Amino acid sequence: MSADIPFWQRKRLADMSQTEWESLCDGCGLCCLNKLEDEDTGDVYYTELVCPYMNVDTGCCTTYDTRLQKVPECTVLTADTVADFHWLPRTCAYRTLAEGRPLPAWHPLVSGDPETVLAAGISVRNRVIHADTVPEDDWEEHIIHWVL
């Protein structure tokens, strides 16, 4: 009977297998956006800027398995650390489940189609540029407001 209930509805994040954990990622790429934090308020602002290892046409990391060797500050989410990443967008499945909310209908695990992320306007695909093409002093000019 419990096998009929999807794993993300019957398991805690900490109890998921590595395969289940990885499948929660909808591939939106929002966690890869460079963020700016207001030192006075702690507010986090997303930019349209990404590291050079993101394929801007697909929104996917081109070096996912070795990303930490190439970008040591790259985000690594675990069940123990999800709550520490307060800047994760509300749409992120890890944050969604950690907060006890259901996955949205556009999530590939629910829809069965990875393209529903794009159709829902969640994906960074074709909406970002590589940060190394913009001087860091100009990053504020690249703040975006389409992240939910």
HELIX and SHEET records of a PDB file:
HELIX    1   1 SER A    2  ASP A    4  5                                   3    
HELIX    2   2 PHE A    7  ARG A   10  1                                   4    
HELIX    3   3 LEU A   13  ASP A   15  5                                   3    
HELIX    4   4 GLN A   18  LEU A   24  1                                   7    
HELIX    5   5 LEU A   30  CYS A   32  5                                   3    
HELIX    6   6 TYR A   64  THR A   66  5                                   3    
HELIX    7   7 ARG A   67  LYS A   70  1                                   4    
HELIX    8   8 VAL A   82  ASP A   84  5                                   3    
HELIX    9   9 ALA A   93  ALA A   98  1                                   6    
HELIX   10  10 PRO A  108  SER A  111  1                                   4    
HELIX   11  11 THR A  116  ALA A  119  1                                   4    
HELIX   12  12 ALA A  131  THR A  133  5                                   3    
HELIX   13  13 GLU A  136  HIS A  142  5                                   7    
SHEET    1   A 2 LYS A  35  GLU A  37  0                                        
SHEET    2   A 2 VAL A  44  TYR A  46 -1                                        
SHEET    1   B 2 LEU A  49  VAL A  50  0                                        
SHEET    2   B 2 ILE A 129  HIS A 130  1                                        
SHEET    1   C 2 MET A  54  ASN A  55  0                                        
SHEET    2   C 2 CYS A  60  CYS A  61 -1                                        
END                                                                             
